[in-house]
Amino acid sequence: MIIRRAERDDVEAIVAMYAADYLHAGREPKTGDWAGAFEEIARDSREMLVVAEEGERVIGTLQITWLRYLTYGGARVALVEAVHVAASERNRGVGAAMMRFAIDEAARRGCHRVQLTSNKQRKDAHRFYERLGFTASHEGFKLFL
């Protein structure tokens, strides 16, 4: 398995993973500007879209955004979002490998912490993140526009 920066040719497989997820079912649009979104993400030095690949097949993805705060002495923070592993590949270490990649990249960039949110319905994911050393220290809020 290889963990690497996503390329334009990976977009279709990434979007298919999102659409196949039970929490996204019916929520992901059938059409969208995924190519435009990918190009914007790829150009932004504060963004990294990552895939796990095995045998030329994308089996996982996540996105990292680097933030800079005035708190903690101007700390850098890595925000991990959209973590997905293909259903057929779960419980094989793919998610852990991708998260280790994200954590290592955050450390390399001098981040103070790595943070993420996880849907309250994803109890298995919460146990997974806790096994990696994350703590559920904050309550998250979202306002959809």
ChimeraX attribute file (.defattr): number of C-alpha atoms within 10 A of each C-alpha:
attribute: neighborCount
match mode: 1-to-1
recipient: residues
	/A:1	14
	/A:2	14
	/A:3	20
	/A:4	15
	/A:5	15
	/A:6	21
	/A:7	13
	/A:8	11
	/A:9	9
	/A:10	18
	/A:11	18
	/A:12	12
	/A:13	17
	/A:14	23
	/A:15	15
	/A:16	12
	/A:17	19
	/A:18	20
	/A:19	17
	/A:20	14
	/A:21	16
	/A:22	9
	/A:23	13
	/A:24	12
	/A:25	11
	/A:26	11
	/A:27	11
	/A:28	15
	/A:29	9
	/A:30	8
	/A:31	6
	/A:32	10
	/A:33	7
	/A:34	14
	/A:35	13
	/A:36	10
	/A:37	11
	/A:38	16
	/A:39	12
	/A:40	11
	/A:41	16
	/A:42	17
	/A:43	10
	/A:44	10
	/A:45	9
	/A:46	13
	/A:47	17
	/A:48	20
	/A:49	21
	/A:50	22
	/A:51	28
	/A:52	24
	/A:53	18
	/A:54	13
	/A:55	8
	/A:56	10
	/A:57	12
	/A:58	22
	/A:59	23
	/A:60	25
	/A:61	30
	/A:62	22
	/A:63	20
	/A:64	24
	/A:65	18
	/A:66	17
	/A:67	13
	/A:68	14
	/A:69	10
	/A:70	8
	/A:71	8
	/A:72	9
	/A:73	8
	/A:74	10
	/A:75	14
	/A:76	21
	/A:77	21
	/A:78	26
	/A:79	18
	/A:80	22
	/A:81	16
	/A:82	14
	/A:83	20
	/A:84	21
	/A:85	25
	/A:86	20
	/A:87	12
	/A:88	8
	/A:89	12
	/A:90	13
	/A:91	11
	/A:92	10
	/A:93	12
	/A:94	24
	/A:95	24
	/A:96	15
	/A:97	16
	/A:98	23
	/A:99	20
	/A:100	14
	/A:101	15
	/A:102	22
	/A:103	19
	/A:104	13
	/A:105	14
	/A:106	22
	/A:107	16
	/A:108	9
	/A:109	13
	/A:110	13
	/A:111	18
	/A:112	16
	/A:113	13
	/A:114	19
	/A:115	15
	/A:116	15
	/A:117	16
	/A:118	16
	/A:119	10
	/A:120	9
	/A:121	9
	/A:122	11
	/A:123	10
	/A:124	9
	/A:125	15
	/A:126	18
	/A:127	13
	/A:128	15
	/A:129	17
	/A:130	12
	/A:131	11
	/A:132	12
	/A:133	8
	/A:134	14
	/A:135	12
	/A:136	13
	/A:137	6
	/A:138	7
	/A:139	6
	/A:140	11
	/A:141	6
	/A:142	5
	/A:143	4
	/A:144	3
	/A:145	3
